[in-house]
């Protein structure tokens, strides 16, 4: 069963270049975080990078959700 938000996300992926770019960015940050997560030990630079990536990923996700809410309000 698809929710309204899921339908809006699918529509945005098909029609909104900004949303697509944000999704790609989010995926890239997730992949980088995954690489770090598979390491046994993180040095100080990697720990800082992990925190930075988590913040960037969250910022992108928040922007994507803002676009979803905005689009859902229009329709």
PQR file with spaces between the fields and no chain letter, atoms N, CA, C, O and H, PARSE charges and radii, in Angstrom:
ATOM       1  N    UNK     1       0.850   -1.182    0.000 -0.4000 1.5000
ATOM       2  CA   UNK     1       0.000    0.000    0.000 -0.0000 2.0000
ATOM       3  C    UNK     1       0.896    1.247    0.000  0.5500 1.7000
ATOM       4  O    UNK     1       1.818    1.363    0.808 -0.5500 1.4000
ATOM       5  N    UNK     2       0.615    2.151   -0.897 -0.4000 1.5000
ATOM       6  CA   UNK     2       1.430    3.350   -1.043 -0.0000 2.0000
ATOM       7  C    UNK     2       0.772    4.529   -0.332  0.5500 1.7000
ATOM       8  O    UNK     2      -0.423    4.781   -0.489 -0.5500 1.4000
ATOM       9  H    UNK     2      -0.134    2.057   -1.553  0.4000 1.0000
ATOM      10  N    UNK     3       1.559    5.230    0.436 -0.4000 1.5000
ATOM      11  CA   UNK     3       1.038    6.410    1.118 -0.0000 2.0000
ATOM      12  C    UNK     3       1.133    7.603    0.187  0.5500 1.7000
ATOM      13  O    UNK     3       1.768    7.541   -0.865 -0.5500 1.4000
ATOM      14  H    UNK     3       2.530    5.025    0.564  0.4000 1.0000
ATOM      15  N    UNK     4       0.502    8.671    0.582 -0.4000 1.5000
ATOM      16  CA   UNK     4       0.553    9.906   -0.195 -0.0000 2.0000
ATOM      17  C    UNK     4       1.996   10.387   -0.312  0.5500 1.7000
ATOM      18  O    UNK     4       2.423   10.804   -1.388 -0.5500 1.4000
ATOM      19  H    UNK     4      -0.015    8.721    1.437  0.4000 1.0000
ATOM      20  N    UNK     5       2.750   10.332    0.781 -0.4000 1.5000
ATOM      21  CA   UNK     5       4.143   10.780    0.763 -0.0000 2.0000
ATOM      22  C    UNK     5       4.978    9.945   -0.200  0.5500 1.7000
ATOM      23  O    UNK     5       5.824   10.487   -0.912 -0.5500 1.4000
ATOM      24  H    UNK     5       2.404    9.993    1.655  0.4000 1.0000
ATOM      25  N    UNK     6       4.752    8.638   -0.230 -0.4000 1.5000
ATOM      26  CA   UNK     6       5.495    7.780   -1.150 -0.0000 2.0000
ATOM      27  C    UNK     6       5.162    8.119   -2.593  0.5500 1.7000
ATOM      28  O    UNK     6       6.048    8.145   -3.448 -0.5500 1.4000
ATOM      29  H    UNK     6       4.065    8.198    0.348  0.4000 1.0000
ATOM      30  N    UNK     7       3.896    8.378   -2.866 -0.4000 1.5000
ATOM      31  CA   UNK     7       3.483    8.748   -4.218 -0.0000 2.0000
ATOM      32  C    UNK     7       4.114   10.077   -4.627  0.5500 1.7000
ATOM      33  O    UNK     7       4.555   10.239   -5.764 -0.5500 1.4000
ATOM      34  H    UNK     7       3.177    8.357   -2.172  0.4000 1.0000
ATOM      35  N    UNK     8       4.153   11.008   -3.706 -0.4000 1.5000
ATOM      36  CA   UNK     8       4.765   12.311   -3.994 -0.0000 2.0000
ATOM      37  C    UNK     8       6.263   12.135   -4.247  0.5500 1.7000
ATOM      38  O    UNK     8       6.815   12.762   -5.151 -0.5500 1.4000
ATOM      39  H    UNK     8       3.795   10.876   -2.782  0.4000 1.0000
ATOM      40  N    UNK     9       6.923   11.286   -3.453 -0.4000 1.5000
ATOM      41  CA   UNK     9       8.358   11.032   -3.653 -0.0000 2.0000
ATOM      42  C    UNK     9       8.614   10.459   -5.049  0.5500 1.7000
ATOM      43  O    UNK     9       9.545   10.875   -5.737 -0.5500 1.4000
ATOM      44  H    UNK     9       6.474   10.777   -2.719  0.4000 1.0000
ATOM      45  N    UNK    10       7.785    9.510   -5.455 -0.4000 1.5000
ATOM      46  CA   UNK    10       7.934    8.911   -6.784 -0.0000 2.0000
ATOM      47  C    UNK    10       7.735    9.960   -7.874  0.5500 1.7000
ATOM      48  O    UNK    10       8.473    9.988   -8.859 -0.5500 1.4000
ATOM      49  H    UNK    10       7.028    9.172   -4.896  0.4000 1.0000
ATOM      50  N    UNK    11       6.739   10.818   -7.693 -0.4000 1.5000
ATOM      51  CA   UNK    11       6.479   11.876   -8.669 -0.0000 2.0000
ATOM      52  C    UNK    11       7.671   12.841   -8.736  0.5500 1.7000
ATOM      53  O    UNK    11       8.100   13.227   -9.823 -0.5500 1.4000
ATOM      54  H    UNK    11       6.140   10.795   -6.893  0.4000 1.0000
ATOM      55  N    UNK    12       8.195   13.222   -7.582 -0.4000 1.5000
ATOM      56  CA   UNK    12       9.330   14.135   -7.554 -0.0000 2.0000
ATOM      57  C    UNK    12      10.561   13.509   -8.215  0.5500 1.7000
ATOM      58  O    UNK    12      11.289   14.192   -8.936 -0.5500 1.4000
ATOM      59  H    UNK    12       7.846   12.909   -6.698  0.4000 1.0000
ATOM      60  N    UNK    13      10.797   12.227   -7.977 -0.4000 1.5000
ATOM      61  CA   UNK    13      11.937   11.557   -8.603 -0.0000 2.0000
ATOM      62  C    UNK    13      11.803   11.576  -10.127  0.5500 1.7000
ATOM      63  O    UNK    13      12.802   11.662  -10.841 -0.5500 1.4000
ATOM      64  H    UNK    13      10.205   11.672   -7.392  0.4000 1.0000
ATOM      65  N    UNK    14      10.588   11.497  -10.611 -0.4000 1.5000
ATOM      66  CA   UNK    14      10.362   11.458  -12.053 -0.0000 2.0000
ATOM      67  C    UNK    14      10.388   12.846  -12.693  0.5500 1.7000
ATOM      68  O    UNK    14      10.671   12.975  -13.884 -0.5500 1.4000
ATOM      69  H    UNK    14       9.777   11.427  -10.031  0.4000 1.0000
ATOM      70  N    UNK    15      10.095   13.885  -11.908 -0.4000 1.5000
ATOM      71  CA   UNK    15       9.882   15.197  -12.531 -0.0000 2.0000
ATOM      72  C    UNK    15      10.734   16.335  -11.984  0.5500 1.7000
ATOM      73  O    UNK    15      10.842   17.379  -12.628 -0.5500 1.4000
ATOM      74  H    UNK    15       9.865   13.781  -10.940  0.4000 1.0000
ATOM      75  N    UNK    16      11.334   16.163  -10.826 -0.4000 1.5000
ATOM      76  CA   UNK    16      12.017   17.284  -10.181 -0.0000 2.0000
ATOM      77  C    UNK    16      13.525   17.028  -10.112  0.5500 1.7000
ATOM      78  O    UNK    16      13.984   16.159   -9.371 -0.5500 1.4000
ATOM      79  H    UNK    16      11.246   15.315  -10.303  0.4000 1.0000
ATOM      80  N    UNK    17      14.282   17.793  -10.889 -0.4000 1.5000
ATOM      81  CA   UNK    17      15.734   17.618  -10.958 -0.0000 2.0000
ATOM      82  C    UNK    17      16.401   17.874   -9.600  0.5500 1.7000
ATOM      83  O    UNK    17      17.338   17.166   -9.230 -0.5500 1.4000
ATOM      84  H    UNK    17      13.909   18.499  -11.491  0.4000 1.0000
ATOM      85  N    UNK    18      15.933   18.862   -8.873 -0.4000 1.5000
ATOM      86  CA   UNK    18      16.504   19.158   -7.559 -0.0000 2.0000
ATOM      87  C    UNK    18      16.328   17.978   -6.611  0.5500 1.7000
ATOM      88  O    UNK    18      17.251   17.613   -5.883 -0.5500 1.4000
ATOM      89  H    UNK    18      15.173   19.437   -9.174  0.4000 1.0000
ATOM      90  N    UNK    19      15.150   17.391   -6.625 -0.4000 1.5000
ATOM      91  CA   UNK    19      14.885   16.241   -5.759 -0.0000 2.0000
ATOM      92  C    UNK    19      15.786   15.065   -6.141  0.5500 1.7000
ATOM      93  O    UNK    19      16.335   14.386   -5.273 -0.5500 1.4000
ATOM      94  H    UNK    19      14.400   17.687   -7.216  0.4000 1.0000
ATOM      95  N    UNK    20      15.931   14.832   -7.445 -0.4000 1.5000
ATOM      96  CA   UNK    20      16.804   13.752   -7.914 -0.0000 2.0000
ATOM      97  C    UNK    20      18.246   13.975   -7.457  0.5500 1.7000
ATOM      98  O    UNK    20      18.918   13.043   -7.016 -0.5500 1.4000
ATOM      99  H    UNK    20      15.484   15.383   -8.151  0.4000 1.0000
ATOM     100  N    UNK    21      18.710   15.213   -7.566 -0.4000 1.5000
ATOM     101  CA   UNK    21      20.073   15.530   -7.135 -0.0000 2.0000
ATOM     102  C    UNK    21      20.245   15.307   -5.633  0.5500 1.7000
ATOM     103  O    UNK    21      21.267   14.783   -5.190 -0.5500 1.4000
ATOM     104  H    UNK    21      18.164   15.970   -7.925  0.4000 1.0000
ATOM     105  N    UNK    22      19.243   15.707   -4.857 -0.4000 1.5000
ATOM     106  CA   UNK    22      19.290   15.490   -3.412 -0.0000 2.0000
ATOM     107  C    UNK    22      19.316   13.995   -3.091  0.5500 1.7000
ATOM     108  O    UNK    22      20.039   13.562   -2.193 -0.5500 1.4000
ATOM     109  H    UNK    22      18.412   16.133   -5.217  0.4000 1.0000
ATOM     110  N    UNK    23      18.530   13.214   -3.822 -0.4000 1.5000
ATOM     111  CA   UNK    23      18.502   11.763   -3.599 -0.0000 2.0000
ATOM     112  C    UNK    23      19.869   11.153   -3.905  0.5500 1.7000
ATOM     113  O    UNK    23      20.342   10.281   -3.176 -0.5500 1.4000
ATOM     114  H    UNK    23      17.943   13.566   -4.551  0.4000 1.0000
ATOM     115  N    UNK    24      20.495   11.611   -4.976 -0.4000 1.5000
ATOM     116  CA   UNK    24      21.832   11.108   -5.324 -0.0000 2.0000
ATOM     117  C    UNK    24      22.850   11.481   -4.247  0.5500 1.7000
ATOM     118  O    UNK    24      23.700   10.674   -3.872 -0.5500 1.4000
ATOM     119  H    UNK    24      20.111   12.320   -5.568  0.4000 1.0000
ATOM     120  N    UNK    25      22.749   12.720   -3.758 -0.4000 1.5000
ATOM     121  CA   UNK    25      23.634   13.172   -2.693 -0.0000 2.0000
ATOM     122  C    UNK    25      23.451   12.309   -1.436  0.5500 1.7000
ATOM     123  O    UNK    25      24.425   11.876   -0.820 -0.5500 1.4000
ATOM     124  H    UNK    25      22.059   13.376   -4.063  0.4000 1.0000
ATOM     125  N    UNK    26      22.199   12.072   -1.073 -0.4000 1.5000
ATOM     126  CA   UNK    26      21.869   11.266    0.099 -0.0000 2.0000
ATOM     127  C    UNK    26      22.449    9.860   -0.047  0.5500 1.7000
ATOM     128  O    UNK    26      23.015    9.319    0.903 -0.5500 1.4000
ATOM     129  H    UNK    26      21.408   12.424   -1.574  0.4000 1.0000
ATOM     130  N    UNK    27      22.311    9.277   -1.215 -0.4000 1.5000
ATOM     131  CA   UNK    27      22.835    7.943   -1.479 -0.0000 2.0000
ATOM     132  C    UNK    27      24.358    7.927   -1.383  0.5500 1.7000
ATOM     133  O    UNK    27      24.942    6.983   -0.851 -0.5500 1.4000
ATOM     134  H    UNK    27      21.851    9.716   -1.987  0.4000 1.0000
ATOM     135  N    UNK    28      24.989    8.961   -1.894 -0.4000 1.5000
ATOM     136  CA   UNK    28      26.452    9.062   -1.847 -0.0000 2.0000
ATOM     137  C    UNK    28      26.943    9.143   -0.394  0.5500 1.7000
ATOM     138  O    UNK    28      27.902    8.468   -0.020 -0.5500 1.4000
ATOM     139  H    UNK    28      24.514    9.728   -2.326  0.4000 1.0000
ATOM     140  N    UNK    29      26.280    9.972    0.418 -0.4000 1.5000
ATOM     141  CA   UNK    29      26.653   10.087    1.831 -0.0000 2.0000
ATOM     142  C    UNK    29      26.438    8.760    2.558  0.5500 1.7000
ATOM     143  O    UNK    29      27.258    8.364    3.386 -0.5500 1.4000
ATOM     144  H    UNK    29      25.501   10.520    0.114  0.4000 1.0000
ATOM     145  N    UNK    30      25.348    8.081    2.251 -0.4000 1.5000
ATOM     146  CA   UNK    30      25.061    6.793    2.882 -0.0000 2.0000
ATOM     147  C    UNK    30      26.145    5.772    2.533  0.5500 1.7000
ATOM     148  O    UNK    30      26.568    4.996    3.389 -0.5500 1.4000
ATOM     149  H    UNK    30      24.682    8.403    1.577  0.4000 1.0000
ATOM     150  N    UNK    31      26.592    5.774    1.281 -0.4000 1.5000
ATOM     151  CA   UNK    31      27.634    4.844    0.856 -0.0000 2.0000
ATOM     152  C    UNK    31      28.950    5.145    1.569  0.5500 1.7000
ATOM     153  O    UNK    31      29.650    4.225    1.991 -0.5500 1.4000
ATOM     154  H    UNK    31      26.249    6.404    0.586  0.4000 1.0000
ATOM     155  N    UNK    32      29.287    6.414    1.705 -0.4000 1.5000
ATOM     156  CA   UNK    32      30.513    6.790    2.403 -0.0000 2.0000
ATOM     157  C    UNK    32      30.441    6.390    3.881  0.5500 1.7000
ATOM     158  O    UNK    32      31.421    5.912    4.453 -0.5500 1.4000
ATOM     159  H    UNK    32      28.718    7.162    1.363  0.4000 1.0000
ATOM     160  N    UNK    33      29.272    6.592    4.488 -0.4000 1.5000
ATOM     161  CA   UNK    33      29.094    6.187    5.883 -0.0000 2.0000
ATOM     162  C    UNK    33      29.187    4.670    6.027  0.5500 1.7000
ATOM     163  O    UNK    33      29.729    4.167    7.011 -0.5500 1.4000
ATOM     164  H    UNK    33      28.476    6.980    4.023  0.4000 1.0000
ATOM     165  N    UNK    34      28.664    3.953    5.057 -0.4000 1.5000
ATOM     166  CA   UNK    34      28.721    2.498    5.084 -0.0000 2.0000
ATOM     167  C    UNK    34      30.174    2.009    5.038  0.5500 1.7000
ATOM     168  O    UNK    34      30.542    1.065    5.736 -0.5500 1.4000
ATOM     169  H    UNK    34      28.223    4.361    4.258  0.4000 1.0000
ATOM     170  N    UNK    35      30.987    2.660    4.212 -0.4000 1.5000
ATOM     171  CA   UNK    35      32.410    2.301    4.152 -0.0000 2.0000
ATOM     172  C    UNK    35      33.073    2.489    5.514  0.5500 1.7000
ATOM     173  O    UNK    35      33.843    1.643    5.970 -0.5500 1.4000
ATOM     174  H    UNK    35      30.688    3.428    3.645  0.4000 1.0000
ATOM     175  N    UNK    36      32.756    3.614    6.153 -0.4000 1.5000
ATOM     176  CA   UNK    36      33.334    3.873    7.472 -0.0000 2.0000
ATOM     177  C    UNK    36      32.829    2.860    8.504  0.5500 1.7000
ATOM     178  O    UNK    36      33.578    2.433    9.383 -0.5500 1.4000
ATOM     179  H    UNK    36      32.130    4.301    5.783  0.4000 1.0000
ATOM     180  N    UNK    37      31.566    2.486    8.389 -0.4000 1.5000
ATOM     181  CA   UNK    37      30.967    1.558    9.356 -0.0000 2.0000
ATOM     182  C    UNK    37      31.611    0.173    9.291  0.5500 1.7000
ATOM     183  O    UNK    37      31.598   -0.564   10.277 -0.5500 1.4000
ATOM     184  H    UNK    37      30.958    2.833    7.675  0.4000 1.0000
ATOM     185  N    UNK    38      32.165   -0.177    8.149 -0.4000 1.5000
ATOM     186  CA   UNK    38      32.778   -1.495    8.001 -0.0000 2.0000
ATOM     187  C    UNK    38      34.222   -1.537    8.483  0.5500 1.7000
ATOM     188  O    UNK    38      34.848   -2.597    8.490 -0.5500 1.4000
ATOM     189  H    UNK    38      32.175    0.422    7.348  0.4000 1.0000
ATOM     190  N    UNK    39      34.741   -0.403    8.880 -0.4000 1.5000
ATOM     191  CA   UNK    39      36.102   -0.382    9.413 -0.0000 2.0000
ATOM     192  C    UNK    39      36.082   -0.827   10.878  0.5500 1.7000
ATOM     193  O    UNK    39      35.152   -0.521   11.623 -0.5500 1.4000
ATOM     194  H    UNK    39      34.233    0.458    8.874  0.4000 1.0000
ATOM     195  N    UNK    40      37.102   -1.536   11.262 -0.4000 1.5000
ATOM     196  CA   UNK    40      37.218   -1.997   12.643 -0.0000 2.0000
ATOM     197  C    UNK    40      37.505   -0.843   13.580  0.5500 1.7000
ATOM     198  O    UNK    40      37.005   -0.795   14.705 -0.5500 1.4000
ATOM     199  H    UNK    40      37.858   -1.785   10.657  0.4000 1.0000
ATOM     200  N    UNK    41      38.317    0.085   13.101 -0.4000 1.5000
ATOM     201  CA   UNK    41      38.729    1.212   13.931 -0.0000 2.0000
ATOM     202  C    UNK    41      38.723    2.479   13.094  0.5500 1.7000
ATOM     203  O    UNK    41      39.181    2.475   11.951 -0.5500 1.4000
ATOM     204  H    UNK    41      38.723    0.045   12.187  0.4000 1.0000
ATOM     205  N    UNK    42      38.206    3.563   13.658 -0.4000 1.5000
ATOM     206  CA   UNK    42      38.234    4.862   12.992 -0.0000 2.0000
ATOM     207  C    UNK    42      39.255    5.752   13.685  0.5500 1.7000
ATOM     208  O    UNK    42      39.252    5.889   14.908 -0.5500 1.4000
ATOM     209  H    UNK    42      37.834    3.567   14.587  0.4000 1.0000
ATOM     210  N    UNK    43      40.133    6.355   12.880 -0.4000 1.5000
ATOM     211  CA   UNK    43      41.057    7.318   13.472 -0.0000 2.0000
ATOM     212  C    UNK    43      40.302    8.633   13.682  0.5500 1.7000
ATOM     213  O    UNK    43      39.123    8.733   13.340 -0.5500 1.4000
ATOM     214  H    UNK    43      40.135    6.244   11.886  0.4000 1.0000
ATOM     215  N    UNK    44      40.957    9.611   14.228 -0.4000 1.5000
ATOM     216  CA   UNK    44      40.278   10.874   14.567 -0.0000 2.0000
ATOM     217  C    UNK    44      39.699   11.565   13.330  0.5500 1.7000
ATOM     218  O    UNK    44      38.584   12.084   13.381 -0.5500 1.4000
ATOM     219  H    UNK    44      41.914    9.530   14.506  0.4000 1.0000
ATOM     220  N    UNK    45      40.442   11.577   12.226 -0.4000 1.5000
ATOM     221  CA   UNK    45      39.936   12.194   10.998 -0.0000 2.0000
ATOM     222  C    UNK    45      38.694   11.473   10.482  0.5500 1.7000
ATOM     223  O    UNK    45      37.741   12.105   10.027 -0.5500 1.4000
ATOM     224  H    UNK    45      41.348   11.156   12.186  0.4000 1.0000
ATOM     225  N    UNK    46      38.715   10.159   10.556 -0.4000 1.5000
ATOM     226  CA   UNK    46      37.564    9.378   10.105 -0.0000 2.0000
ATOM     227  C    UNK    46      36.358    9.596   11.013  0.5500 1.7000
ATOM     228  O    UNK    46      35.223    9.634   10.538 -0.5500 1.4000
ATOM     229  H    UNK    46      39.489    9.645   10.925  0.4000 1.0000
ATOM     230  N    UNK    47      36.594    9.736   12.296 -0.4000 1.5000
ATOM     231  CA   UNK    47      35.490   10.027   13.224 -0.0000 2.0000
ATOM     232  C    UNK    47      34.853   11.372   12.887  0.5500 1.7000
ATOM     233  O    UNK    47      33.629   11.506   12.877 -0.5500 1.4000
ATOM     234  H    UNK    47      37.516    9.706   12.681  0.4000 1.0000
ATOM     235  N    UNK    48      35.693   12.360   12.612 -0.4000 1.5000
ATOM     236  CA   UNK    48      35.179   13.680   12.226 -0.0000 2.0000
ATOM     237  C    UNK    48      34.430   13.601   10.900  0.5500 1.7000
ATOM     238  O    UNK    48      33.379   14.220   10.732 -0.5500 1.4000
ATOM     239  H    UNK    48      36.687   12.251   12.620  0.4000 1.0000
ATOM     240  N    UNK    49      34.979   12.837    9.964 -0.4000 1.5000
ATOM     241  CA   UNK    49      34.321   12.663    8.672 -0.0000 2.0000
ATOM     242  C    UNK    49      32.956   11.998    8.849  0.5500 1.7000
ATOM     243  O    UNK    49      31.986   12.364    8.186 -0.5500 1.4000
ATOM     244  H    UNK    49      35.833   12.334   10.101  0.4000 1.0000
ATOM     245  N    UNK    50      32.894   11.026    9.743 -0.4000 1.5000
ATOM     246  CA   UNK    50      31.624   10.333   10.001 -0.0000 2.0000
ATOM     247  C    UNK    50      30.571   11.299   10.531  0.5500 1.7000
ATOM     248  O    UNK    50      29.428   11.286   10.073 -0.5500 1.4000
ATOM     249  H    UNK    50      33.681   10.729   10.282  0.4000 1.0000
ATOM     250  N    UNK    51      30.947   12.127   11.483 -0.4000 1.5000
ATOM     251  CA   UNK    51      30.013   13.113   12.044 -0.0000 2.0000
ATOM     252  C    UNK    51      29.572   14.088   10.964  0.5500 1.7000
ATOM     253  O    UNK    51      28.388   14.406   10.852 -0.5500 1.4000
ATOM     254  H    UNK    51      31.875   12.138   11.854  0.4000 1.0000
ATOM     255  N    UNK    52      30.530   14.567   10.164 -0.4000 1.5000
ATOM     256  CA   UNK    52      30.229   15.507    9.080 -0.0000 2.0000
ATOM     257  C    UNK    52      29.259   14.879    8.070  0.5500 1.7000
ATOM     258  O    UNK    52      28.294   15.519    7.652 -0.5500 1.4000
ATOM     259  H    UNK    52      31.492   14.309   10.254  0.4000 1.0000
ATOM     260  N    UNK    53      29.518   13.628    7.683 -0.4000 1.5000
ATOM     261  CA   UNK    53      28.666   12.944    6.712 -0.0000 2.0000
ATOM     262  C    UNK    53      27.253   12.735    7.260  0.5500 1.7000
ATOM     263  O    UNK    53      26.273   12.889    6.531 -0.5500 1.4000
ATOM     264  H    UNK    53      30.302   13.108    8.023  0.4000 1.0000
ATOM     265  N    UNK    54      27.150   12.388    8.531 -0.4000 1.5000
ATOM     266  CA   UNK    54      25.829   12.206    9.138 -0.0000 2.0000
ATOM     267  C    UNK    54      25.036   13.506    9.116  0.5500 1.7000
ATOM     268  O    UNK    54      23.837   13.500    8.835 -0.5500 1.4000
ATOM     269  H    UNK    54      27.945   12.263    9.124  0.4000 1.0000
ATOM     270  N    UNK    55      25.694   14.612    9.409 -0.4000 1.5000
ATOM     271  CA   UNK    55      25.021   15.910    9.390 -0.0000 2.0000
ATOM     272  C    UNK    55      24.603   16.293    7.980  0.5500 1.7000
ATOM     273  O    UNK    55      23.498   16.792    7.771 -0.5500 1.4000
ATOM     274  H    UNK    55      26.668   14.617    9.637  0.4000 1.0000
ATOM     275  N    UNK    56      25.483   16.061    7.011 -0.4000 1.5000
ATOM     276  CA   UNK    56      25.157   16.371    5.620 -0.0000 2.0000
ATOM     277  C    UNK    56      24.000   15.512    5.125  0.5500 1.7000
ATOM     278  O    UNK    56      23.092   15.999    4.452 -0.5500 1.4000
ATOM     279  H    UNK    56      26.382   15.656    7.181  0.4000 1.0000
ATOM     280  N    UNK    57      24.047   14.235    5.467 -0.4000 1.5000
ATOM     281  CA   UNK    57      22.983   13.315    5.055 -0.0000 2.0000
ATOM     282  C    UNK    57      21.641   13.745    5.645  0.5500 1.7000
ATOM     283  O    UNK    57      20.618   13.714    4.961 -0.5500 1.4000
ATOM     284  H    UNK    57      24.785   13.839    6.014  0.4000 1.0000
ATOM     285  N    UNK    58      21.649   14.144    6.908 -0.4000 1.5000
ATOM     286  CA   UNK    58      20.426   14.604    7.556 -0.0000 2.0000
ATOM     287  C    UNK    58      19.916   15.899    6.930  0.5500 1.7000
ATOM     288  O    UNK    58      18.711   16.063    6.737 -0.5500 1.4000
ATOM     289  H    UNK    58      22.480   14.169    7.464  0.4000 1.0000
ATOM     290  N    UNK    59      20.824   16.817    6.615 -0.4000 1.5000
ATOM     291  CA   UNK    59      20.436   18.074    5.972 -0.0000 2.0000
ATOM     292  C    UNK    59      19.762   17.802    4.631  0.5500 1.7000
ATOM     293  O    UNK    59      18.745   18.414    4.302 -0.5500 1.4000
ATOM     294  H    UNK    59      21.803   16.684    6.772  0.4000 1.0000
ATOM     295  N    UNK    60      20.337   16.879    3.859 -0.4000 1.5000
ATOM     296  CA   UNK    60      19.766   16.533    2.556 -0.0000 2.0000
ATOM     297  C    UNK    60      18.397   15.880    2.740  0.5500 1.7000
ATOM     298  O    UNK    60      17.453   16.202    2.017 -0.5500 1.4000
ATOM     299  H    UNK    60      21.163   16.382    4.126  0.4000 1.0000
ATOM     300  N    UNK    61      18.287   14.979    3.688 -0.4000 1.5000
ATOM     301  CA   UNK    61      17.006   14.296    3.951 -0.0000 2.0000
ATOM     302  C    UNK    61      15.935   15.301    4.369  0.5500 1.7000
ATOM     303  O    UNK    61      14.790   15.214    3.925 -0.5500 1.4000
ATOM     304  H    UNK    61      19.054   14.718    4.275  0.4000 1.0000
ATOM     305  N    UNK    62      16.307   16.251    5.220 -0.4000 1.5000
ATOM     306  CA   UNK    62      15.358   17.290    5.631 -0.0000 2.0000
ATOM     307  C    UNK    62      14.875   18.102    4.431  0.5500 1.7000
ATOM     308  O    UNK    62      13.690   18.421    4.332 -0.5500 1.4000
ATOM     309  H    UNK    62      17.237   16.322    5.581  0.4000 1.0000
ATOM     310  N    UNK    63      15.778   18.431    3.533 -0.4000 1.5000
ATOM     311  CA   UNK    63      15.407   19.200    2.337 -0.0000 2.0000
ATOM     312  C    UNK    63      14.498   18.377    1.423  0.5500 1.7000
ATOM     313  O    UNK    63      13.548   18.904    0.843 -0.5500 1.4000
ATOM     314  H    UNK    63      16.741   18.172    3.613  0.4000 1.0000
ATOM     315  N    UNK    64      14.792   17.097    1.301 -0.4000 1.5000
ATOM     316  CA   UNK    64      13.932   16.227    0.490 -0.0000 2.0000
ATOM     317  C    UNK    64      12.525   16.168    1.088  0.5500 1.7000
ATOM     318  O    UNK    64      11.537   16.247    0.358 -0.5500 1.4000
ATOM     319  H    UNK    64      15.563   16.669    1.773  0.4000 1.0000
ATOM     320  N    UNK    65      12.436   16.033    2.386 -0.4000 1.5000
ATOM     321  CA   UNK    65      11.126   15.963    3.040 -0.0000 2.0000
ATOM     322  C    UNK    65      10.381   17.299    2.937  0.5500 1.7000
ATOM     323  O    UNK    65       9.154   17.328    2.840 -0.5500 1.4000
ATOM     324  H    UNK    65      13.238   15.969    2.979  0.4000 1.0000
ATOM     325  N    UNK    66      11.126   18.388    2.958 -0.4000 1.5000
ATOM     326  CA   UNK    66      10.492   19.698    2.766 -0.0000 2.0000
ATOM     327  C    UNK    66       9.853   19.772    1.382  0.5500 1.7000
ATOM     328  O    UNK    66       8.738   20.272    1.238 -0.5500 1.4000
ATOM     329  H    UNK    66      12.122   18.365    3.037  0.4000 1.0000
ATOM     330  N    UNK    67      10.553   19.276    0.369 -0.4000 1.5000
ATOM     331  CA   UNK    67      10.004   19.265   -0.985 -0.0000 2.0000
ATOM     332  C    UNK    67       8.777   18.366   -1.083  0.5500 1.7000
ATOM     333  O    UNK    67       7.817   18.692   -1.782 -0.5500 1.4000
ATOM     334  H    UNK    67      11.459   18.869    0.486  0.4000 1.0000
ATOM     335  N    UNK    68       8.808   17.235   -0.385 -0.4000 1.5000
ATOM     336  CA   UNK    68       7.659   16.319   -0.380 -0.0000 2.0000
ATOM     337  C    UNK    68       6.448   17.009    0.253  0.5500 1.7000
ATOM     338  O    UNK    68       5.347   16.969   -0.298 -0.5500 1.4000
ATOM     339  H    UNK    68       9.588   16.970    0.182  0.4000 1.0000
ATOM     340  N    UNK    69       6.655   17.640    1.409 -0.4000 1.5000
ATOM     341  CA   UNK    69       5.543   18.325    2.079 -0.0000 2.0000
ATOM     342  C    UNK    69       4.982   19.452    1.212  0.5500 1.7000
ATOM     343  O    UNK    69       3.769   19.625    1.099 -0.5500 1.4000
ATOM     344  H    UNK    69       7.549   17.673    1.856  0.4000 1.0000
ATOM     345  N    UNK    70       5.882   20.203    0.610 -0.4000 1.5000
ATOM     346  CA   UNK    70       5.470   21.312   -0.257 -0.0000 2.0000
ATOM     347  C    UNK    70       4.661   20.792   -1.440  0.5500 1.7000
ATOM     348  O    UNK    70       3.621   21.360   -1.774 -0.5500 1.4000
ATOM     349  H    UNK    70       6.868   20.062    0.702  0.4000 1.0000
ATOM     350  N    UNK    71       5.121   19.733   -2.069 -0.4000 1.5000
ATOM     351  CA   UNK    71       4.419   19.164   -3.226 -0.0000 2.0000
ATOM     352  C    UNK    71       3.082   18.552   -2.810  0.5500 1.7000
ATOM     353  O    UNK    71       2.097   18.672   -3.538 -0.5500 1.4000
ATOM     354  H    UNK    71       5.965   19.271   -1.797  0.4000 1.0000
ATOM     355  N    UNK    72       3.039   17.902   -1.654 -0.4000 1.5000
ATOM     356  CA   UNK    72       1.798   17.282   -1.178 -0.0000 2.0000
ATOM     357  C    UNK    72       0.744   18.349   -0.867  0.5500 1.7000
ATOM     358  O    UNK    72      -0.450   18.133   -1.074 -0.5500 1.4000
ATOM     359  H    UNK    72       3.840   17.805   -1.063  0.4000 1.0000
ATOM     360  N    UNK    73       1.192   19.483   -0.376 -0.4000 1.5000
ATOM     361  CA   UNK    73       0.267   20.577   -0.072 -0.0000 2.0000
ATOM     362  C    UNK    73      -0.354   21.138   -1.346  0.5500 1.7000
ATOM     363  O    UNK    73      -1.516   21.546   -1.351 -0.5500 1.4000
ATOM     364  H    UNK    73       2.161   19.659   -0.207  0.4000 1.0000
ATOM     365  N    UNK    74       0.421   21.157   -2.420 -0.4000 1.5000
ATOM     366  CA   UNK    74      -0.061   21.685   -3.701 -0.0000 2.0000
ATOM     367  C    UNK    74      -1.133   20.763   -4.277  0.5500 1.7000
ATOM     368  O    UNK    74      -2.106   21.224   -4.873 -0.5500 1.4000
ATOM     369  H    UNK    74       1.365   20.826   -2.416  0.4000 1.0000
ATOM     370  N    UNK    75      -0.942   19.450   -4.090 -0.4000 1.5000
ATOM     371  CA   UNK    75      -1.876   18.488   -4.697 -0.0000 2.0000
ATOM     372  C    UNK    75      -2.801   17.967   -3.699  0.5500 1.7000
ATOM     373  O    UNK    75      -3.660   17.146   -4.022 -0.5500 1.4000
ATOM     374  H    UNK    75      -0.152   19.076   -3.605  0.4000 1.0000
